[in-house]
Amino acid sequence: MRHIPVLIIALSISVIIYGQGTNPNDNLSFRDSTLLNEFWRNFTTSVLTKDKVKLETICEFPFYCRPCTNDTTLQHNDHVTIKVTRKIFRESQYKLFFDSTISYEVNKYESFDKNIFRRVSDENNKPDGFTFPYTIVAPSDKWEGLQGFIYLKIKDNRYKVTGIDTVP
């Protein structure tokens, strides 16, 4: 009977220790690391120089975008998210990427770091690309804030933007 509390403590400690250092990004394959590095170079250059032509080349159209609904130039804007086509992107949606919230996050990193991105899994818990998280509205005493996520997947042997979402 005296061994049960010791056993529970030992199991708890082993679970805690096992949970440390199991960041899925730690095991980035050479291919993912190379392709994400290439994406990061193109993305940061596009954002910092406000080059919408280059930015367009790293997007996979169409993609769905939640924060894009804030665009006042859209004729039909009664949805929770919008389907961004190449045409809509060229007209106005590229501006989202040049917003201070994304450029601030890009400026935080001098060079590529695998921890910039977070791995995404599909419904079967298999790797399904990455996200680039950024803060839209910082948390405060009265609100938990608003976080944005730019989703990336491999298309044509390189990572491309395939969606943008927000939480909460």
PyMOL commands that set and color helices and strands:
alter all, ss='L'
color gray80, all
select helices_A, chain A and resi 3-19+24-27+30-49+52-57+67-70+86-91+93-98+100-107+114-116
alter helices_A, ss='H'
color red, helices_A
select strands_A, chain A and resi 59-65+82-84+118-121+127-137+146-155+158-167
alter strands_A, ss='S'
color yellow, strands_A
deselect
rebuild
show_as cartoon
